[in-house]
Structure formats: structure tokens, C-alpha cells
Amino acid sequence: MTEIIYMKDTESNYVREFDARVIDRGFDFVVLDRTAFYAAGGGQPSDTGSLAWAEGSVEVREVRKKGDTKHHLAQNPDIVPDEVRGELNWDRRYAHMKMHTAQHIVSGVVYDFYGGRTVGNQIYSDRSRIDFAPVTFTDDMLADVQTKCNDILSKGAKVEISTIARDVLEREVDSQRANLDLLPKSVRELRVVTIGDFDVCPCAGTHVRSLSEVGKVSITKRDRKGKDKERITYELG
């Protein structure tokens, strides 16, 4: 079982380099005993970077979690020694951290003011999108969402990550807003992201320490995706 370094708290999301031991190998991957690389999931792409040692390094082109956390390499994994130093492509990771934190704000604003639940999302380093239902946006509504998001972001609230028992969270939050009903009932301990007094939501993604790091949200596109379902695309400035 791989120890996931970034899961513990907000500060652990800023780990850029780490030492690890190779515990398994496959055709194009290695499994480490610990990692700071994010494995693709929840609409967030995997981290990329490298595994390095004294005599060389290999590129980590993708990380996937299906059972073990597999670090897929651009070269033969047999050249990788047992002890390595992982190094993240930090610009990519940090962009994802800001985008994912912003997604919580946009999703919360749309739910609070227009009743649209987040039913899908995809994060990129230069833009992101969120699918909402049931909602039909007008230009004025989108302008209002953008203004409200940027007002919240400007306050620079602290972002905290903790582990909370599911039954406690169910008593304290709007289960529809937090999408608790989408999580298997068997999951009793949840990793929860808390953003000031604005948002409390189970999430396994990576996030910044403070909303002051995010910048401003700019909504750039709206698409119809079916009856009462619309997609917002946004960028950060």
C-alpha cells in the first residue's frame, strides 16, 4: 500500500520532492512505498514529473490508481533502482491546486444562488469546466456568478484539510451541496476540504492554503449539455 503524502493536510499539498522505495514494477510502471504524485481522478489530471537517482532519472508521464498507485514511466522501469527521489512538475501541480480550489467556490455559488448541483467537472492547468443541473443560465446569471466568486476569493479565506467521520459531516452540512449522496455508504471516514465559512466538502483533490493564491475567476464559455444541464468553462487570472 502506497502512502499518499498529500492527503494528510493542506501543507502536505506543497511537497514537491520526496524520497521513496520501489516496491513493485510492471511493463511500464513502478509502485512506490510513498508518493506526492496525484493519481488521476475526480476530474483532476495526474501529476507528472520524474524519479531521480545519482546516476540518472526517468520521466513520470502519468499516475493512475487502480489497486496500487502506479507511476507510469516514459522509459523501461527496469532501469529504475530501488531507492529514488520523486520530483513533481510543480507548475502543473500548482495550477491544478488553484483550479480545484476555485472549482469549490464556483460550485458553491451556483448551488447557493441558483440551485444547480455539480454533476461533473474537469480540471486543466489553463482552464476548467463544471457541469451543473438542473439550471439554465442567462448572461446576467453568469455575470452574477463571476462577481460573487471573485468577491469570495478576494477575502482570502484559509483552506483546511482534515478527516471527519461521515455521520458528523452529515449532521453539519447540506448533503446535496456537498454531494454526500454520491459517496458509497461504506465510506465512514472522509477527507474534507473546508474553505473559511463558505464551503465544507469531501474531496480527495489537491488545494492551496488560501483563496488569496487563486486569483480571479473569469467565466469564458457556456454550453448546453442536455435538458436542464449546462457547462461552465472558466479561467483564472
VEXMITI-713320 format. One record per residue: residue in one letter; x negated, y, z negated of N, C-alpha, C in turn. Coordinates in nm, 2 decimals, decimal comma, always signed. Example, Ala and Ser with C-alpha at 12.3 -4.5 7.8 and 13.67 -1.06 7.14 Angstrom:
2
   rest       nx       ny       nz      cax      cay      caz       cx       cy       cz
      A    -1,32    -0,57    -0,78    -1,23    -0,45    -0,78    -1,32    -0,33    -0,78
      S    -1,28    -0,22    -0,71    -1,37    -0,11    -0,71    -1,29    +0,00    -0,79
This chain:
237
   rest       nx       ny       nz      cax      cay      caz       cx       cy       cz
      M    -0,08    -0,12    +0,00    +0,00    +0,00    +0,00    -0,09    +0,12    +0,00
      T    -0,06    +0,21    +0,09    -0,14    +0,34    +0,11    -0,09    +0,44    +0,01
      E    -0,18    +0,50    -0,07    -0,14    +0,62    -0,15    -0,12    +0,74    -0,06
      I    -0,01    +0,81    -0,07    +0,02    +0,92    +0,02    -0,01    +1,05    -0,06
      I    -0,12    +1,11    -0,03    -0,17    +1,22    -0,11    -0,07    +1,34    -0,12
      Y    -0,01    +1,38    -0,01    +0,07    +1,50    +0,00    +0,20    +1,49    -0,07
      M    +0,24    +1,37    -0,12    +0,37    +1,35    -0,18    +0,39    +1,41    -0,32
      K    +0,27    +1,42    -0,39    +0,28    +1,45    -0,53    +0,34    +1,58    -0,57
      D    +0,29    +1,69    -0,51    +0,33    +1,83    -0,55    +0,30    +1,92    -0,43
      T    +0,33    +2,05    -0,45    +0,31    +2,14    -0,34    +0,16    +2,16    -0,31
      E    +0,07    +2,16    -0,41    -0,07    +2,18    -0,39    -0,13    +2,07    -0,31
      S    -0,08    +1,95    -0,33    -0,13    +1,83    -0,25    -0,11    +1,84    -0,10
      N    -0,01    +1,93    -0,06    +0,01    +1,95    +0,08    -0,10    +2,02    +0,15
      Y    -0,19    +2,08    +0,07    -0,30    +2,16    +0,12    -0,44    +2,09    +0,13
      V    -0,43    +1,96    +0,10    -0,55    +1,87    +0,11    -0,59    +1,85    +0,25
      R    -0,70    +1,90    +0,30    -0,74    +1,89    +0,44    -0,84    +1,78    +0,46
      E    -0,92    +1,74    +0,36    -1,01    +1,63    +0,38    -1,00    +1,54    +0,26
      F    -1,03    +1,41    +0,28    -1,02    +1,32    +0,17    -1,11    +1,19    +0,20
      D    -1,16    +1,13    +0,10    -1,23    +1,00    +0,11    -1,14    +0,88    +0,10
      A    -1,16    +0,78    +0,18    -1,07    +0,67    +0,18    -1,15    +0,54    +0,22
      R    -1,08    +0,43    +0,20    -1,14    +0,30    +0,23    -1,04    +0,23    +0,33
      V    -1,10    +0,17    +0,44    -1,02    +0,09    +0,53    -0,98    -0,04    +0,47
      I    -0,85    -0,07    +0,47    -0,80    -0,19    +0,41    -0,74    -0,29    +0,51
      D    -0,72    -0,24    +0,64    -0,67    -0,33    +0,74    -0,70    -0,27    +0,88
      R    -0,70    -0,35    +0,98    -0,73    -0,30    +1,12    -0,64    -0,37    +1,21
      G    -0,60    -0,31    +1,32    -0,53    -0,37    +1,43    -0,59    -0,33    +1,56
      F    -0,51    -0,36    +1,67    -0,56    -0,34    +1,80    -0,60    -0,19    +1,83
      D    -0,53    -0,09    +1,78    -0,56    +0,05    +1,80    -0,55    +0,13    +1,67
      F    -0,55    +0,07    +1,56    -0,52    +0,14    +1,43    -0,60    +0,09    +1,32
      V    -0,61    +0,17    +1,21    -0,66    +0,13    +1,08    -0,56    +0,17    +0,98
      V    -0,56    +0,10    +0,87    -0,48    +0,13    +0,75    -0,58    +0,17    +0,64
      L    -0,55    +0,28    +0,58    -0,64    +0,33    +0,47    -0,57    +0,31    +0,33
      D    -0,66    +0,31    +0,23    -0,60    +0,29    +0,09    -0,54    +0,42    +0,04
      R    -0,57    +0,53    +0,10    -0,51    +0,66    +0,07    -0,52    +0,75    +0,19
      T    -0,43    +0,85    +0,20    -0,43    +0,94    +0,32    -0,36    +1,07    +0,29
      A    -0,41    +1,17    +0,35    -0,34    +1,30    +0,35    -0,27    +1,33    +0,49
      F    -0,28    +1,24    +0,58    -0,22    +1,25    +0,71    -0,07    +1,22    +0,70
      Y    +0,01    +1,31    +0,76    +0,16    +1,29    +0,76    +0,19    +1,19    +0,87
      A    +0,27    +1,09    +0,83    +0,32    +1,00    +0,93    +0,45    +1,05    +0,99
      A    +0,47    +1,04    +1,12    +0,58    +1,10    +1,19    +0,71    +1,05    +1,13
      G    +0,81    +1,14    +1,11    +0,94    +1,11    +1,05    +1,01    +1,23    +1,01
      G    +1,15    +1,21    +1,00    +1,23    +1,33    +0,95    +1,22    +1,45    +1,04
      G    +1,20    +1,43    +1,17    +1,19    +1,54    +1,26    +1,05    +1,61    +1,26
      Q    +0,96    +1,56    +1,18    +0,83    +1,63    +1,18    +0,72    +1,53    +1,25
      P    +0,65    +1,58    +1,34    +0,55    +1,50    +1,41    +0,43    +1,46    +1,31
      S    +0,36    +1,36    +1,35    +0,25    +1,32    +1,26    +0,13    +1,42    +1,27
      D    +0,05    +1,42    +1,17    -0,08    +1,49    +1,18    -0,17    +1,42    +1,27
      T    -0,27    +1,50    +1,32    -0,38    +1,45    +1,40    -0,51    +1,49    +1,33
      G    -0,62    +1,44    +1,37    -0,75    +1,48    +1,31    -0,85    +1,37    +1,34
      S    -0,93    +1,34    +1,24    -1,04    +1,24    +1,26    -1,07    +1,17    +1,13
      L    -1,14    +1,05    +1,15    -1,20    +0,98    +1,05    -1,35    +0,98    +1,07
      A    -1,43    +1,03    +0,98    -1,57    +1,05    +1,00    -1,65    +0,97    +0,90
      W    -1,78    +0,95    +0,94    -1,88    +0,89    +0,85    -2,01    +0,94    +0,89
      A    -2,12    +0,90    +0,83    -2,25    +0,96    +0,85    -2,30    +0,95    +1,00
      E    -2,27    +0,84    +1,06    -2,32    +0,81    +1,20    -2,22    +0,85    +1,31
      G    -2,10    +0,89    +1,27    -2,00    +0,93    +1,38    -1,86    +0,96    +1,33
      S    -1,77    +0,96    +1,42    -1,63    +0,98    +1,39    -1,54    +0,93    +1,50
      V    -1,41    +0,91    +1,47    -1,31    +0,87    +1,57    -1,19    +0,97    +1,55
      E    -1,12    +0,99    +1,66    -1,01    +1,08    +1,66    -0,88    +1,00    +1,62
      V    -0,81    +1,06    +1,52    -0,68    +1,01    +1,49    -0,57    +1,08    +1,57
      R    -0,51    +1,01    +1,66    -0,42    +1,07    +1,76    -0,28    +1,06    +1,72
      E    -0,24    +0,97    +1,62    -0,11    +0,96    +1,58    -0,10    +0,88    +1,45
      V    -0,01    +0,91    +1,36    +0,01    +0,83    +1,24    +0,15    +0,78    +1,23
      R    +0,18    +0,66    +1,21    +0,31    +0,60    +1,20    +0,32    +0,52    +1,08
      K    +0,44    +0,52    +1,02    +0,47    +0,43    +0,90    +0,58    +0,34    +0,93
      K    +0,55    +0,21    +0,94    +0,64    +0,10    +0,96    +0,58    -0,01    +0,88
      G    +0,62    -0,02    +0,75    +0,55    -0,11    +0,66    +0,43    -0,03    +0,61
      D    +0,31    -0,06    +0,66    +0,19    +0,01    +0,63    +0,18    +0,15    +0,70
      T    +0,10    +0,24    +0,65    +0,08    +0,37    +0,72    -0,04    +0,35    +0,82
      K    -0,01    +0,34    +0,95    -0,11    +0,31    +1,05    -0,16    +0,44    +1,11
      H    -0,29    +0,45    +1,11    -0,36    +0,56    +1,17    -0,41    +0,52    +1,31
      H    -0,34    +0,56    +1,41    -0,37    +0,51    +1,55    -0,48    +0,60    +1,60
      L    -0,58    +0,53    +1,66    -0,71    +0,59    +1,70    -0,72    +0,60    +1,85
      A    -0,81    +0,70    +1,89    -0,83    +0,71    +2,03    -0,95    +0,62    +2,08
      Q    -1,01    +0,55    +1,98    -1,12    +0,45    +2,01    -1,10    +0,32    +1,94
      N    -1,18    +0,23    +1,97    -1,17    +0,09    +1,91    -1,19    +0,10    +1,76
      P    -1,09    +0,05    +1,68    -1,10    +0,06    +1,54    -1,22    -0,02    +1,48
      D    -1,27    -0,11    +1,56    -1,38    -0,20    +1,51    -1,51    -0,12    +1,48
      I    -1,52    +0,00    +1,54    -1,64    +0,08    +1,52    -1,63    +0,16    +1,38
      V    -1,52    +0,16    +1,32    -1,50    +0,24    +1,20    -1,55    +0,16    +1,08
      P    -1,63    +0,21    +1,00    -1,68    +0,14    +0,88    -1,58    +0,14    +0,77
      D    -1,61    +0,07    +0,66    -1,51    +0,05    +0,56    -1,48    +0,18    +0,48
      E    -1,58    +0,27    +0,47    -1,57    +0,39    +0,40    -1,57    +0,51    +0,49
      V    -1,47    +0,60    +0,49    -1,45    +0,71    +0,58    -1,41    +0,83    +0,51
      R    -1,42    +0,95    +0,58    -1,37    +1,07    +0,53    -1,27    +1,12    +0,63
      G    -1,14    +1,14    +0,59    -1,04    +1,18    +0,67    -1,04    +1,33    +0,68
      E    -1,02    +1,39    +0,80    -1,02    +1,53    +0,82    -0,90    +1,57    +0,91
      L    -0,81    +1,65    +0,86    -0,69    +1,69    +0,93    -0,72    +1,80    +1,03
      N    -0,64    +1,80    +1,14    -0,63    +1,91    +1,23    -0,55    +2,01    +1,15
      W    -0,61    +2,10    +1,08    -0,54    +2,19    +0,98    -0,45    +2,29    +1,05
      D    -0,48    +2,35    +1,16    -0,40    +2,45    +1,23    -0,26    +2,38    +1,26
      R    -0,27    +2,26    +1,31    -0,14    +2,19    +1,35    -0,06    +2,16    +1,22
      R    -0,13    +2,10    +1,12    -0,06    +2,07    +0,99    +0,01    +2,19    +0,93
      Y    -0,07    +2,30    +0,92    -0,02    +2,42    +0,85    +0,10    +2,48    +0,93
      A    +0,09    +2,48    +1,06    +0,21    +2,52    +1,14    +0,33    +2,44    +1,11
      H    +0,31    +2,31    +1,10    +0,43    +2,22    +1,07    +0,48    +2,26    +0,93
      M    +0,39    +2,28    +0,83    +0,43    +2,32    +0,70    +0,52    +2,44    +0,70
      K    +0,48    +2,55    +0,77    +0,56    +2,67    +0,78    +0,69    +2,64    +0,85
      M    +0,69    +2,57    +0,96    +0,81    +2,54    +1,03    +0,91    +2,46    +0,95
      H    +0,86    +2,36    +0,88    +0,95    +2,28    +0,80    +1,01    +2,36    +0,68
      T    +0,93    +2,44    +0,62    +0,99    +2,53    +0,51    +1,09    +2,62    +0,57
      A    +1,07    +2,68    +0,68    +1,17    +2,77    +0,75    +1,29    +2,69    +0,78
      Q    +1,28    +2,57    +0,82    +1,40    +2,49    +0,85    +1,49    +2,48    +0,73
      H    +1,44    +2,46    +0,61    +1,53    +2,46    +0,49    +1,61    +2,59    +0,48
      I    +1,54    +2,70    +0,51    +1,61    +2,83    +0,50    +1,72    +2,84    +0,60
      V    +1,69    +2,81    +0,73    +1,79    +2,83    +0,84    +1,90    +2,73    +0,81
      S    +1,88    +2,61    +0,77    +1,98    +2,51    +0,75    +2,07    +2,56    +0,63
      G    +2,01    +2,61    +0,53    +2,08    +2,66    +0,41    +2,17    +2,77    +0,44
      V    +2,12    +2,87    +0,52    +2,20    +2,99    +0,56    +2,32    +2,95    +0,64
      V    +2,30    +2,86    +0,74    +2,41    +2,82    +0,83    +2,52    +2,75    +0,75
      Y    +2,48    +2,66    +0,66    +2,58    +2,59    +0,58    +2,65    +2,69    +0,48
      D    +2,58    +2,77    +0,42    +2,64    +2,86    +0,32    +2,74    +2,96    +0,38
      F    +2,71    +3,01    +0,50    +2,79    +3,12    +0,56    +2,88    +3,07    +0,67
      Y    +2,85    +2,96    +0,73    +2,93    +2,91    +0,84    +2,97    +2,77    +0,84
      G    +2,94    +2,70    +0,73    +2,98    +2,56    +0,71    +2,93    +2,45    +0,80
      G    +2,82    +2,49    +0,87    +2,76    +2,39    +0,96    +2,65    +2,30    +0,89
      R    +2,67    +2,17    +0,90    +2,57    +2,08    +0,84    +2,46    +2,06    +0,94
      T    +2,34    +2,04    +0,88    +2,23    +2,00    +0,97    +2,24    +1,85    +1,00
      V    +2,25    +1,82    +1,13    +2,27    +1,68    +1,17    +2,15    +1,63    +1,26
      G    +2,05    +1,71    +1,27    +1,93    +1,67    +1,34    +1,83    +1,78    +1,35
      N    +1,71    +1,75    +1,35    +1,61    +1,86    +1,37    +1,48    +1,80    +1,43
      Q    +1,40    +1,89    +1,49    +1,27    +1,85    +1,55    +1,18    +1,97    +1,53
      I    +1,07    +1,94    +1,46    +0,97    +2,05    +1,43    +0,85    +2,03    +1,53
      Y    +0,80    +2,15    +1,58    +0,68    +2,16    +1,66    +0,59    +2,27    +1,60
      S    +0,47    +2,28    +1,65    +0,38    +2,38    +1,59    +0,42    +2,52    +1,64
      D    +0,48    +2,53    +1,75    +0,51    +2,67    +1,81    +0,66    +2,70    +1,81
      R    +0,74    +2,61    +1,78    +0,89    +2,63    +1,78    +0,95    +2,51    +1,71
      S    +1,08    +2,52    +1,68    +1,15    +2,41    +1,62    +1,30    +2,43    +1,65
      R    +1,37    +2,32    +1,64    +1,52    +2,32    +1,67    +1,59    +2,25    +1,56
      I    +1,72    +2,29    +1,54    +1,81    +2,23    +1,44    +1,94    +2,21    +1,51
      D    +2,00    +2,09    +1,49    +2,14    +2,07    +1,54    +2,23    +2,08    +1,42
      F    +2,34    +2,16    +1,45    +2,44    +2,18    +1,34    +2,58    +2,13    +1,39
      A    +2,66    +2,09    +1,30    +2,80    +2,05    +1,32    +2,88    +2,05    +1,19
      P    +3,00    +2,09    +1,19    +3,08    +2,15    +1,30    +3,06    +2,30    +1,30
      V    +3,02    +2,36    +1,41    +3,01    +2,50    +1,42    +3,00    +2,54    +1,57
      T    +3,05    +2,66    +1,60    +3,04    +2,72    +1,73    +2,99    +2,86    +1,71
      F    +2,86    +2,89    +1,74    +2,80    +3,02    +1,72    +2,84    +3,12    +1,82
      T    +2,85    +3,25    +1,78    +2,85    +3,36    +1,87    +2,72    +3,43    +1,86
      D    +2,70    +3,53    +1,95    +2,57    +3,61    +1,94    +2,56    +3,68    +1,81
      D    +2,68    +3,73    +1,76    +2,68    +3,81    +1,64    +2,65    +3,72    +1,52
      M    +2,70    +3,59    +1,52    +2,67    +3,50    +1,41    +2,52    +3,47    +1,41
      L    +2,46    +3,45    +1,52    +2,32    +3,41    +1,53    +2,23    +3,53    +1,48
      A    +2,27    +3,65    +1,52    +2,20    +3,77    +1,47    +2,21    +3,78    +1,32
      D    +2,33    +3,74    +1,26    +2,35    +3,74    +1,12    +2,27    +3,64    +1,05
      V    +2,26    +3,52    +1,11    +2,18    +3,41    +1,05    +2,03    +3,45    +1,05
      Q    +1,98    +3,51    +1,16    +1,84    +3,55    +1,16    +1,82    +3,66    +1,05
      T    +1,91    +3,76    +1,04    +1,89    +3,86    +0,94    +1,89    +3,81    +0,80
      K    +1,98    +3,72    +0,77    +1,99    +3,66    +0,64    +1,87    +3,57    +0,61
      C    +1,82    +3,50    +0,70    +1,70    +3,41    +0,68    +1,58    +3,50    +0,65
      N    +1,56    +3,61    +0,73    +1,44    +3,69    +0,71    +1,45    +3,77    +0,58
      D    +1,57    +3,80    +0,53    +1,59    +3,86    +0,40    +1,54    +3,77    +0,29
      I    +1,58    +3,64    +0,30    +1,54    +3,54    +0,20    +1,39    +3,52    +0,21
      L    +1,33    +3,51    +0,33    +1,19    +3,49    +0,35    +1,11    +3,60    +0,29
      S    +1,16    +3,72    +0,30    +1,09    +3,84    +0,26    +1,07    +3,85    +0,11
      K    +1,15    +3,77    +0,04    +1,14    +3,77    -0,11    +1,03    +3,69    -0,16
      G    +0,97    +3,60    -0,07    +0,85    +3,52    -0,11    +0,87    +3,42    -0,22
      A    +0,98    +3,36    -0,23    +1,01    +3,27    -0,34    +0,91    +3,15    -0,34
      K    +0,88    +3,10    -0,45    +0,79    +2,99    -0,47    +0,86    +2,86    -0,42
      V    +0,78    +2,77    -0,36    +0,82    +2,64    -0,32    +0,76    +2,53    -0,41
      E    +0,85    +2,45    -0,46    +0,80    +2,34    -0,56    +0,85    +2,21    -0,51
      I    +0,76    +2,11    -0,54    +0,79    +1,97    -0,50    +0,79    +1,89    -0,63
      S    +0,89    +1,81    -0,65    +0,90    +1,72    -0,77    +0,98    +1,60    -0,74
      T    +0,98    +1,51    -0,84    +1,05    +1,38    -0,83    +1,17    +1,39    -0,93
      I    +1,29    +1,37    -0,88    +1,41    +1,38    -0,96    +1,50    +1,26    -0,94
      A    +1,56    +1,21    -1,05    +1,65    +1,10    -1,04    +1,77    +1,13    -0,96
      R    +1,81    +1,04    -0,88    +1,93    +1,07    -0,79    +2,05    +1,11    -0,86
      D    +2,08    +1,04    -0,97    +2,21    +1,08    -1,04    +2,20    +1,22    -1,10
      V    +2,08    +1,26    -1,14    +2,07    +1,40    -1,19    +2,09    +1,50    -1,07
      L    +2,03    +1,47    -0,96    +2,05    +1,56    -0,84    +2,19    +1,57    -0,80
      E    +2,26    +1,45    -0,80    +2,40    +1,45    -0,75    +2,49    +1,54    -0,84
      R    +2,45    +1,55    -0,97    +2,53    +1,64    -1,06    +2,50    +1,79    -1,04
      E    +2,38    +1,82    -0,98    +2,34    +1,96    -0,98    +2,35    +2,03    -0,85
      V    +2,36    +1,95    -0,74    +2,36    +2,01    -0,61    +2,49    +1,98    -0,53
      D    +2,51    +2,05    -0,42    +2,62    +2,02    -0,33    +2,57    +1,91    -0,24
      S    +2,62    +1,79    -0,25    +2,57    +1,67    -0,18    +2,58    +1,69    -0,03
      Q    +2,68    +1,77    +0,02    +2,69    +1,79    +0,16    +2,58    +1,88    +0,21
      R    +2,55    +1,99    +0,13    +2,45    +2,08    +0,17    +2,31    +2,01    +0,17
      A    +2,29    +1,92    +0,08    +2,16    +1,86    +0,06    +2,15    +1,72    +0,14
      N    +2,26    +1,69    +0,21    +2,27    +1,57    +0,29    +2,24    +1,44    +0,21
      L    +2,28    +1,44    +0,08    +2,25    +1,33    +0,00    +2,32    +1,20    +0,05
      D    +2,44    +1,22    +0,11    +2,52    +1,11    +0,16    +2,44    +1,03    +0,27
      L    +2,34    +1,09    +0,33    +2,27    +1,02    +0,44    +2,16    +0,93    +0,38
      L    +2,13    +0,94    +0,25    +2,02    +0,86    +0,19    +2,08    +0,73    +0,14
      P    +2,01    +0,62    +0,16    +2,06    +0,49    +0,11    +2,08    +0,50    -0,04
      K    +2,19    +0,44    -0,08    +2,23    +0,44    -0,23    +2,12    +0,37    -0,31
      S    +2,04    +0,28    -0,25    +1,94    +0,21    -0,32    +1,82    +0,30    -0,37
      V    +1,81    +0,41    -0,30    +1,70    +0,51    -0,34    +1,74    +0,59    -0,46
      R    +1,68    +0,56    -0,58    +1,72    +0,62    -0,70    +1,63    +0,73    -0,75
      E    +1,51    +0,74    -0,70    +1,42    +0,85    -0,73    +1,39    +0,92    -0,60
      L    +1,41    +1,05    -0,60    +1,40    +1,13    -0,48    +1,29    +1,24    -0,49
      R    +1,21    +1,26    -0,39    +1,12    +1,37    -0,38    +1,20    +1,49    -0,33
      V    +1,19    +1,59    -0,41    +1,28    +1,71    -0,40    +1,20    +1,83    -0,37
      V    +1,24    +1,91    -0,27    +1,18    +2,04    -0,25    +1,28    +2,15    -0,30
      T    +1,22    +2,23    -0,39    +1,30    +2,34    -0,45    +1,24    +2,48    -0,41
      I    +1,32    +2,56    -0,35    +1,28    +2,69    -0,30    +1,35    +2,80    -0,38
      G    +1,28    +2,85    -0,48    +1,34    +2,95    -0,56    +1,47    +2,91    -0,61
      D    +1,57    +3,00    -0,61    +1,71    +2,97    -0,65    +1,79    +2,95    -0,52
      F    +1,73    +2,93    -0,40    +1,81    +2,92    -0,28    +1,83    +2,78    -0,24
      D    +1,74    +2,69    -0,25    +1,76    +2,55    -0,20    +1,70    +2,45    -0,29
      V    +1,77    +2,34    -0,30    +1,72    +2,22    -0,37    +1,76    +2,10    -0,28
      C    +1,66    +2,03    -0,22    +1,70    +1,93    -0,12    +1,59    +1,82    -0,11
      P    +1,64    +1,69    -0,11    +1,55    +1,58    -0,09    +1,47    +1,59    +0,04
      C    +1,34    +1,58    +0,04    +1,27    +1,59    +0,17    +1,13    +1,53    +0,15
      A    +1,08    +1,46    +0,25    +0,95    +1,39    +0,24    +0,85    +1,47    +0,33
      G    +0,89    +1,59    +0,38    +0,80    +1,66    +0,47    +0,70    +1,74    +0,39
      T    +0,61    +1,81    +0,47    +0,51    +1,90    +0,41    +0,56    +2,04    +0,41
      H    +0,52    +2,12    +0,31    +0,57    +2,25    +0,29    +0,46    +2,35    +0,23
      V    +0,48    +2,48    +0,25    +0,39    +2,58    +0,20    +0,43    +2,61    +0,05
      R    +0,33    +2,68    -0,01    +0,35    +2,71    -0,15    +0,46    +2,82    -0,18
      S    +0,47    +2,91    -0,08    +0,56    +3,03    -0,10    +0,62    +3,07    +0,04
      L    +0,74    +3,12    +0,03    +0,80    +3,17    +0,15    +0,72    +3,29    +0,21
      S    +0,64    +3,35    +0,13    +0,55    +3,46    +0,19    +0,46    +3,42    +0,30
      E    +0,43    +3,29    +0,31    +0,34    +3,23    +0,41    +0,41    +3,20    +0,54
      V    +0,55    +3,20    +0,54    +0,62    +3,16    +0,66    +0,62    +3,26    +0,77
      G    +0,63    +3,39    +0,74    +0,65    +3,49    +0,84    +0,80    +3,51    +0,86
      K    +0,84    +3,56    +0,98    +0,98    +3,58    +1,02    +1,03    +3,48    +1,12
      V    +1,16    +3,45    +1,10    +1,23    +3,36    +1,19    +1,29    +3,44    +1,31
      S    +1,27    +3,39    +1,43    +1,32    +3,45    +1,55    +1,40    +3,34    +1,62
      I    +1,53    +3,36    +1,63    +1,62    +3,26    +1,70    +1,61    +3,29    +1,85
      T    +1,56    +3,20    +1,92    +1,53    +3,22    +2,07    +1,63    +3,15    +2,16
      K    +1,71    +3,06    +2,11    +1,80    +2,98    +2,21    +1,91    +2,92    +2,13
      R    +2,02    +2,90    +2,20    +2,14    +2,82    +2,15    +2,18    +2,73    +2,26
      D    +2,21    +2,61    +2,23    +2,26    +2,51    +2,32    +2,38    +2,44    +2,27
      R    +2,48    +2,41    +2,35    +2,59    +2,33    +2,32    +2,55    +2,18    +2,33
      K    +2,57    +2,10    +2,23    +2,53    +1,96    +2,23    +2,65    +1,87    +2,22
      G    +2,77    +1,92    +2,24    +2,89    +1,84    +2,23    +3,00    +1,91    +2,16
      K    +3,11    +1,85    +2,13    +3,22    +1,92    +2,06    +3,18    +1,96    +1,92
      D    +3,19    +2,09    +1,89    +3,16    +2,14    +1,76    +3,02    +2,12    +1,72
      K    +2,92    +2,09    +1,81    +2,78    +2,07    +1,78    +2,70    +2,16    +1,86
      E    +2,61    +2,24    +1,79    +2,52    +2,33    +1,86    +2,38    +2,32    +1,81
      R    +2,29    +2,36    +1,89    +2,15    +2,35    +1,86    +2,09    +2,49    +1,86
      I    +2,02    +2,52    +1,75    +1,94    +2,65    +1,74    +1,79    +2,62    +1,76
      T    +1,73    +2,70    +1,84    +1,58    +2,69    +1,86    +1,52    +2,82    +1,80
      Y    +1,42    +2,81    +1,71    +1,36    +2,92    +1,65    +1,21    +2,92    +1,66
      E    +1,15    +3,04    +1,65    +1,00    +3,05    +1,64    +0,97    +3,13    +1,51
      L    +0,85    +3,13    +1,47    +0,80    +3,21    +1,36    +0,70    +3,32    +1,41
      G    +0,72    +3,44    +1,35    +0,63    +3,55    +1,39    +0,56    +3,60    +1,27
